[in-house]
Amino acid sequence: MLDILMVVSEAIPYSKTGGLGDVGGSLPGALARLGHRVTVVTPRYRGVDGGTEVAAFTRGAWLGALDCRILERRHEDGVRFWLVDCPPYFDREDIYGAAGGDYPDNSRRFSLLSRAALECSVKMGQRPSIIHAHDWQAGLVPVYLRERFRGHPAFQGTGTVFTIHNLAYQGIFGRDVLPHLDLPRDVFTDDGLEFWNKVSFLKAGINYSGVVTTVSKRYAQEIQTPEQGFGFEGILERRADVLVGIRNGIDTAIWNPEADPLLPAKYNADDLSGKAAVKRALLARFGIDGPGQSEKSVIGMVSRMVDQKGLDLIASAVASGALLGLDTSFVILGTGAPRYEAMWRGLAARHPDRVAVTVGFSEDLAHLIEGGADIFLMPSRFEPCGLNQMYSLRYGTVPVVRATGGLDDTVQQVDEATGEGTGFKFEPYTTEAMMGALRQALACFAIPVAWRGVQLAGMKQDNSWETSAREYVGVYERARALAVPR
């Protein structure tokens, strides 16, 4: 049994802005079900109920730290959560920043998270087998481990793993933050934290950890290229021998069409009749349930409306008339760039019988779209892993995706000769390629027997966390073998 200390800036059910929150809350449970002891350290943000106080640190306990407490919550699956309670840093309206941009003291906020995780581990007498830090917000964990806890008996033989969820977010700050990090000056080097004469918490995590992982095998390859390396390709190439891609999983208890309480009807791979009922409910909810609409295809999207998610391709297809030239309806949920929100609202106003949009987010609608749509569109410019395509597969909603990152790993292109496959992919990042994949999907939809085969293949695919958790255990063992006495 491994004793795993996990440090992450967001974790359901306590916090979530995106996929990181899903991973922070779901991976620990999967590891616990495999028999391991897991402790998750995450901030106590505004509105999060507290727990039992297990540790407290007063101002001056380490340089730059404010007074903080550690509150413990234990979950039914055995996972222990330590909530870092420091109201001046974490009791704020949003997690990472306000409308004007990131909070200017994010370096202090998340260096506190990293340091508190280790301090609390010592205070509680924990001797972790492995420390798993996620994204730039926890990038200083392995640095503090080496520079401030070197030789400490609590961490003898402790392995370190650092996971990159999205390389575009690098935790870059001016070098003037160094004094409040409580680290020696010699960490500010090319093989340390220095990145173009600034400090990068992401680079810290990459350089100081025993093993580096990212959230799909394809993305692990892509981030070593200039096209998707965001300036880190050389750094990652130097660590290629310990860079591993493990796809994220999905919580199959929550995302399960056979038992989803947010669906008006239930269904499974043996009986898909309930999906037709969900589709009718979806169309009625959005007011596009005119005569014959339920027999036509419905394309769904639940997405941030930004360029990364392929909205520029969609805008081009709208401008040319190609998108509305398809004989299909569109149901859209999301928020993002004002120009894309306005685009969808305008389409819905002009074509209320076949385009519906909700700007914002609703968990109820997200499940209804996944269950009721026929096709799910994800034309991302880049996608480290992606979750919605895996939800779609499980719900018999055929994904149309760009072949990048986790989208490429989890969706198998339908073979026109054999009919085998789980979805439709396009490679070049062009409007024409996207439209070609959509037309392929619609042609298949017109052949019910072929379409049913694609749906069932996707529904039978295993994208659960258990599979990925076993891969992480293998990585943890490798990281422990690489650990040297500190």
LINTAGI-V93595 format. One record per residue. N is the residue number from 1. D_CENTER is the distance of its C-alpha to the mean C-alpha in whole Angstrom. Layout:
[[N/D_CENTER] [N/D_CENTER]]
This chain:
[[1/27] [2/24] [3/24] [4/20] [5/20] [6/16] [7/15] [8/12] [9/12] [10/11] [11/11] [12/12] [13/15] [14/15] [15/13] [16/10] [17/9] [18/6] [19/2] [20/4] [21/7] [22/6] [23/6] [24/9] [25/11] [26/11] [27/11] [28/14] [29/16] [30/16] [31/18] [32/20] [33/21] [34/22] [35/24] [36/23] [37/23] [38/20] [39/20] [40/17] [41/18] [42/16] [43/18] [44/20] [45/19] [46/22] [47/22] [48/21] [49/24] [50/25] [51/26] [52/29] [53/30] [54/30] [55/30] [56/31] [57/31] [58/34] [59/34] [60/35] [61/34] [62/32] [63/32] [64/31] [65/29] [66/30] [67/31] [68/28] [69/28] [70/26] [71/25] [72/25] [73/23] [74/24] [75/22] [76/24] [77/22] [78/23] [79/20] [80/21] [81/20] [82/21] [83/21] [84/22] [85/24] [86/25] [87/26] [88/27] [89/24] [90/21] [91/23] [92/22] [93/22] [94/18] [95/16] [96/16] [97/19] [98/21] [99/22] [100/24] [101/21] [102/19] [103/21] [104/24] [105/24] [106/20] [107/22] [108/24] [109/21] [110/19] [111/22] [112/23] [113/20] [114/20] [115/24] [116/24] [117/22] [118/25] [119/27] [120/27] [121/26] [122/30] [123/31] [124/30] [125/32] [126/28] [127/29] [128/25] [129/25] [130/22] [131/20] [132/16] [133/14] [134/11] [135/11] [136/14] [137/14] [138/15] [139/17] [140/20] [141/20] [142/22] [143/24] [144/26] [145/26] [146/28] [147/30] [148/30] [149/30] [150/32] [151/34] [152/33] [153/34] [154/31] [155/29] [156/31] [157/30] [158/26] [159/24] [160/21] [161/17] [162/15] [163/11] [164/10] [165/6] [166/8] [167/12] [168/13] [169/13] [170/15] [171/17] [172/20] [173/23] [174/27] [175/29] [176/31] [177/28] [178/29] [179/32] [180/30] [181/27] [182/30] [183/30] [184/33] [185/33] [186/33] [187/29] [188/30] [189/30] [190/29] [191/27] [192/26] [193/24] [194/26] [195/25] [196/27] [197/29] [198/26] [199/24] [200/21] [201/19] [202/16] [203/19] [204/21] [205/18] [206/18] [207/22] [208/23] [209/21] [210/22] [211/19] [212/16] [213/13] [214/11] [215/8] [216/11] [217/15] [218/15] [219/13] [220/15] [221/18] [222/17] [223/16] [224/20] [225/21] [226/22] [227/21] [228/17] [229/18] [230/18] [231/21] [232/20] [233/21] [234/24] [235/22] [236/20] [237/23] [238/25] [239/23] [240/22] [241/24] [242/21] [243/18] [244/17] [245/14] [246/12] [247/10] [248/7] [249/10] [250/10] [251/13] [252/16] [253/18] [254/16] [255/15] [256/19] [257/21] [258/24] [259/24] [260/21] [261/23] [262/22] [263/24] [264/27] [265/28] [266/27] [267/27] [268/26] [269/27] [270/30] [271/31] [272/29] [273/31] [274/29] [275/27] [276/30] [277/30] [278/27] [279/27] [280/30] [281/29] [282/26] [283/29] [284/31] [285/28] [286/28] [287/32] [288/32] [289/33] [290/37] [291/39] [292/37] [293/34] [294/32] [295/34] [296/32] [297/28] [298/26] [299/23] [300/20] [301/17] [302/14] [303/13] [304/13] [305/16] [306/16] [307/17] [308/14] [309/13] [310/17] [311/19] [312/22] [313/22] [314/23] [315/25] [316/27] [317/27] [318/28] [319/31] [320/33] [321/33] [322/31] [323/28] [324/31] [325/33] [326/31] [327/33] [328/30] [329/28] [330/25] [331/23] [332/20] [333/18] [334/16] [335/17] [336/17] [337/20] [338/23] [339/25] [340/22] [341/22] [342/26] [343/26] [344/25] [345/27] [346/30] [347/29] [348/29] [349/32] [350/34] [351/33] [352/33] [353/34] [354/31] [355/28] [356/26] [357/23] [358/22] [359/21] [360/19] [361/16] [362/18] [363/16] [364/19] [365/19] [366/16] [367/17] [368/21] [369/19] [370/17] [371/21] [372/23] [373/22] [374/24] [375/21] [376/18] [377/18] [378/15] [379/17] [380/14] [381/16] [382/13] [383/9] [384/8] [385/7] [386/6] [387/7] [388/10] [389/12] [390/12] [391/13] [392/16] [393/17] [394/18] [395/19] [396/21] [397/20] [398/20] [399/18] [400/19] [401/17] [402/17] [403/17] [404/15] [405/12] [406/11] [407/12] [408/16] [409/15] [410/14] [411/17] [412/21] [413/23] [414/26] [415/29] [416/32] [417/34] [418/33] [419/31] [420/28] [421/24] [422/22] [423/21] [424/22] [425/21] [426/22] [427/22] [428/24] [429/22] [430/25] [431/26] [432/28] [433/26] [434/23] [435/26] [436/28] [437/25] [438/25] [439/29] [440/28] [441/26] [442/29] [443/32] [444/30] [445/30] [446/33] [447/34] [448/33] [449/34] [450/32] [451/29] [452/29] [453/29] [454/26] [455/24] [456/25] [457/24] [458/21] [459/21] [460/22] [461/20] [462/18] [463/14] [464/14] [465/13] [466/17] [467/17] [468/14] [469/15] [470/18] [471/17] [472/16] [473/19] [474/21] [475/19] [476/20] [477/24] [478/24] [479/23] [480/26] [481/28] [482/27] [483/28] [484/31] [485/33] [486/32]]
